[in-house]
C-alpha cells in the first residue's frame, strides 16, 4: 500500500505537466492512499455536522454521521485507511432537559410570620422541597427531574427590608415567566447574552413598533407599603421610547386593561449601554392589590432605540440578611421527590471563580461558543478537588448561551493527573469506497500462542508456525495471505463469538515485511467467515 507522503511526488508534477490539475487528479485517483488518524471532534465539527448541542444522542447516531464527515475531511484517503474518532454522547439529558422551579415566597416556611424570602440557616431545604415539588408537579412520573432554585440565609438576620419579588433577566438570560405582546411591527422582545431586549432597528433601518413585556400576577396583600426598583438600559434613541407601567385589572388584553405609568427617578437617557438602577418607587397606593408590571417599548421610522430590562425588584418590610442562591436537581422516584445524587450544578459563585473580566465565564454567568467550558472546567475541577484519584468521575450541568439560555452538561474524568471531559471512541476503516465502523483489535502474546497451538501440526503450516515461534511475528515472506486469514479467523472467533454479520474489524498484527512493525488488516464477517477487505 502506498504511503500518504507520496503525495509530494504528485504535487511536484505541477511544474512539468501541461495541465497540472488534471494530471494530479488522474494520478491521485489511481492510487490507494492509506492514512491513519486518531481524531477528536471539536465544537466546530459538531456545528458542521449540525449537532448544535456538541454531542450525539447515541453511538448509533455517531456511526451514521461520521462516515460522511471522514470522507469530507480526508478526501484522498482510500482502502486500508483507519480512523479512531473520539466524540461525546449526551448522558445527562434528564438533567439538561429538566423543568425549572424557582420557589415562590409562599413556599418558604417562615414567610407568614416575618416575610422571610429564604430558608433560615436552621431550616434544611431538603426537608421542605419534596413537599413543595409534590404540590407543584402533581402529574410527575417516575424519572422526572426538576431543577429547584431557592435562597438560603447566611448568618444573622434582622428586621428590615425583604426583597419579596425579583425578576433577574440579565442573570437568567430569558423572558422568565413574562408575557411578550407585539401590538405593531415585526421586531419583538428577545433574550440575549446580556439579558432581554427589544429594538425597532433592524437591517440598517428603523421600523415602527409597539411591544409590551408583562409580568404574571404579583400579590401585594402580604406586603403593605412595598417599593419597586428597576435596572434598565436604553441606547441610541429618545427615552420617550420606553416606559414602565402598572395595572390592577390586566387579564390577557393589553388594550382593555387600565395602565398607570410608574414615574421612576433615575432612568436611562438614551446615550449609553450602562444599566441604570432607578430609585425605589412606592407602591403604597396598591396595598392589598394584585398587580401586573409592564415594560412598554415604541419605535418609529425616525426613533428606534434599543431597550433592555436587566432586573426588577420589589421590597417590603420583613427580614433582612445576606442570602445565597442555590440550585439543586430533584428526581421523582414514582412516589416521592428526592435530592438527585451524583450530579453538580454550576452556581453563579462557580462562574465568578473562573473570572469576571471580559470574555470570562463570570462576566455573564454562563458559557457560550466564545467562552468554551473546556477552557475552564479542567482548572475549576482541579481547584475544587485537589486530592482527586485516578478514575474519579464528575458529571456537571451548567448554563450555556446559544441564541438563548439553556442547560448543557459534561462528564469529566480524572486521568493522568488531569481532568478532561469523558469521550467515547468509534473506530472506522475505509474499504476502498466508503468509511464504515470497525472494531479495532490488536493481537497480544496469547493470540500468537493460540495461532501456534492451533496450526502447529496442520499441513502446510509447520514451517510458518516454527518461524512465528522463533521470531514472535508473522513474516509476510513466509506466511501466505490465506494462512494469515485463517490465523486471524481463529483469533477473532475466539474473542468475538457473537459478532454480527457484516461487522468490520481492524486487526493489528505484529509482522515482518522487511522490518518488524505493526500492520493493520481489515476484515468483515460474512457468512461466518472473516474476509479481508
Secondary structure, 3 states (H helix, E strand, C coil): CEEHHHHHHHHHHHHCCCCHHHHHHHHHHCCCEECEEEEECCHHHHHHCCCCCCCECCHHHHHHHHHHHHHHHCCCCCCCCEEEEEECECCCHHHHCCEEEECCHHHCCCHHHHCCCCECCCCCHHHHHHHHHHHHCCCCCCCCEEEEEEEEECCCCEEEEEEEEEEEHHHHCCCCCCEEEEEECCCCCEEECCEEEEECEECCEECCEEEEEECCCEECCCCCCCEEEEEEEEECCCHHHEEEEEECCCCCCCCCCCCEECCCCCCCCEECCCCEECCCEECHHHCCCEEEEEEEEEECCCCCCEEEEEEEEEEEEEEECCEEEEEEEEEECCCCEEECCCCEECCHHHHHHCCCCCCCHHHHCCEECCCCHHHCHHHHHHHHCCCCCCCCEEEEEEEEECCCEEEEEEEEEEECCEEEECCEEEEEEECCCCEEEEEEEECCHHHHHHHHHHHCCCCCCHHHHHHHHHHCCEECCCCCHHHHHHHHHHHHHHHCCCCCCCCEEEEEEEEECCCEEEEEEEEEEECCEEEEC
